[in-house]
């Protein structure tokens, strides 16, 4: 077997059937994909003749981690609002002063494409340093055809600048832009008839999302967006049941949606619909923590129904300014009682399902992309256990070895 790369002296967590542990293992790579893996002692004849051989030094090797829900491309931040709230300002006070999501919309609209990229790259690099090899990036801070296209172009450029796979999501139905104040149905017309077709024609969107909530868009408006996405052959996902039960999970499940995300107010009917459709529950503990929420998602009921649970950072400037996937895993365990194995599955195999990429990434299996993370740990549970400690020693994307990512003075990644 002629291999491009052979990694030896590693313990494998394949994430097939639990951790899928293979102690004293090795993995071979050919043309960017896994060609063989198993016990090192069982390596096929000729494997030692690989073009490159890397000694893993007894580390654990997992699939590259996947952050399947982010708003990481945006301009500016909302730290001033964070301080104002802690000094007693109300949400209404901040909104009247021009704050809230519209402040991010203004900053993102005003930023050039290059400036937007410059601000976004350090956030992405922080995730890559923790073993992330795939990231979903949503639009939703442009709220016009050109501004949304700008965000999605920048998301594509992130995948060109850094060694990371990027899945893009159009989130035009995120909030009502000021030019459509009081005309939500007209804005949905704009999304369905002009914005979405234009972005799809440019190949900028891999999926379509919406915010179905009392302060977002109604069940009926969301359904219109989903129908438009379906006509264009784009899969859907949904911000669902974060603040109230709007029956959004059942709606996205009815469309065969990839995921329903947040889910703090999810009811049994939504759970049953997701289980039937195979829609993934994406849990976002960063927003729960940052908003000091007290209603956890129904993890035990999701588990009992066999719904796949993913875990993501929800990196965004307003409610989850988090760029640590390891912290998201820890929070999912400590706040919501996921097991460490469930948390790791939530950032590997189940996150891959949430992006529709389960045939390509998310587990260590022959034929899948050679996206790996190497960890200096004694057991996989340590990835959810530590707080503020990063045991990632190396990352491989498509079989290419990348040491810990740093940023130069121009805020561009160097490997």
Secondary structure as GFF3:
##gff-version 3
##sequence-region A 1 415
A	DSSP	beta_strand	5	13	.	.	.	ID=ss1
A	DSSP	beta_strand	21	30	.	.	.	ID=ss2
A	DSSP	beta_strand	33	39	.	.	.	ID=ss3
A	DSSP	three_ten_helix	40	42	.	.	.	ID=ss4
A	DSSP	three_ten_helix	47	49	.	.	.	ID=ss5
A	DSSP	beta_strand	52	63	.	.	.	ID=ss6
A	DSSP	beta_strand	65	67	.	.	.	ID=ss7
A	DSSP	alpha_helix	79	86	.	.	.	ID=ss8
A	DSSP	alpha_helix	91	96	.	.	.	ID=ss9
A	DSSP	alpha_helix	101	110	.	.	.	ID=ss10
A	DSSP	alpha_helix	113	128	.	.	.	ID=ss11
A	DSSP	beta_strand	132	138	.	.	.	ID=ss12
A	DSSP	alpha_helix	145	161	.	.	.	ID=ss13
A	DSSP	beta_strand	165	173	.	.	.	ID=ss14
A	DSSP	three_ten_helix	178	180	.	.	.	ID=ss15
A	DSSP	alpha_helix	184	190	.	.	.	ID=ss16
A	DSSP	pi_helix	191	195	.	.	.	ID=ss17
A	DSSP	alpha_helix	196	201	.	.	.	ID=ss18
A	DSSP	beta_strand	207	210	.	.	.	ID=ss19
A	DSSP	alpha_helix	219	231	.	.	.	ID=ss20
A	DSSP	beta_strand	235	240	.	.	.	ID=ss21
A	DSSP	alpha_helix	248	254	.	.	.	ID=ss22
A	DSSP	beta_strand	259	262	.	.	.	ID=ss23
A	DSSP	alpha_helix	268	277	.	.	.	ID=ss24
A	DSSP	beta_strand	280	283	.	.	.	ID=ss25
A	DSSP	alpha_helix	285	290	.	.	.	ID=ss26
A	DSSP	alpha_helix	299	305	.	.	.	ID=ss27
A	DSSP	beta_strand	309	311	.	.	.	ID=ss28
A	DSSP	alpha_helix	325	336	.	.	.	ID=ss29
A	DSSP	alpha_helix	340	346	.	.	.	ID=ss30
A	DSSP	alpha_helix	349	354	.	.	.	ID=ss31
A	DSSP	beta_strand	372	375	.	.	.	ID=ss32
A	DSSP	alpha_helix	382	385	.	.	.	ID=ss33
A	DSSP	beta_strand	392	397	.	.	.	ID=ss34
A	DSSP	beta_strand	400	402	.	.	.	ID=ss35
A	DSSP	beta_strand	406	407	.	.	.	ID=ss36
A	DSSP	beta_strand	413	414	.	.	.	ID=ss37
###
